[in-house]
């Protein structure tokens, strides 16, 4: 179980869009998101099974199903979050991959360098994909240097 506690410092600027993920067990999810992925708890409400996390400017809320109030629009079937992956920008993916491998966490997509057209330029990313305990896909990506006259974003 994660030994993380809320971070006692000035709150970061909150983004305009923050996903709230329904999870089956908050402690298990915190082990993944905090211990493996490096997020920090900004604040939590343990009695409601809720935690607000951030990693730099990436933010996510975790809400344990059945505690507090759940907003559910249909049946919750595993894996949760089908059809979506959450991209988290990080300076480098190697430390994350080392933690994932040491913990025996399987990678859904092995590390790769990928270039995406972005209008008149390209964005290069070194990325990998992992699945959280409830099946949500999380893609960690670090920018690659520009190549062949194209600028990365």
KAHU-V443040 format. One record per backbone hydrogen bond with DSSP energy under -0.5 kcal/mol. NH is the residue of the N-H (numbers start at 1). CO is the residue of the C=O. If there is no record, write none. Layout:
BEGIN
nh = (NH;NH)
co = (CO;CO)
END
This chain:
BEGIN
nh = (2;7;8;9;19;21;21;22;23;29;30;31;32;33;34;35;36;36;37;38;39;40;42;42;43;45;48;49;49;50;51;52;53;53;54;55;58;59;60;61;62;63;64;65;67;72;77;80;82;84;86;87;88;89;90;97;98;99;100;101;102;103;104;105;106;108;109;112;114;114;116;118;120;121;122;123;124;125;126;127;127;128;129;130;131;132;135;137;138;139;140;140;141;142;144;150)
co = (27;41;6;7;59;19;61;20;63;25;26;27;28;29;30;30;31;32;32;34;33;54;40;52;52;50;45;45;46;45;62;43;51;60;40;58;55;57;53;19;51;21;49;23;64;70;75;134;79;81;137;85;139;87;141;93;94;95;96;97;98;99;101;100;104;129;129;127;112;125;123;121;118;118;151;116;122;114;142;112;125;140;109;138;106;136;132;84;130;86;128;138;88;126;124;147)
END
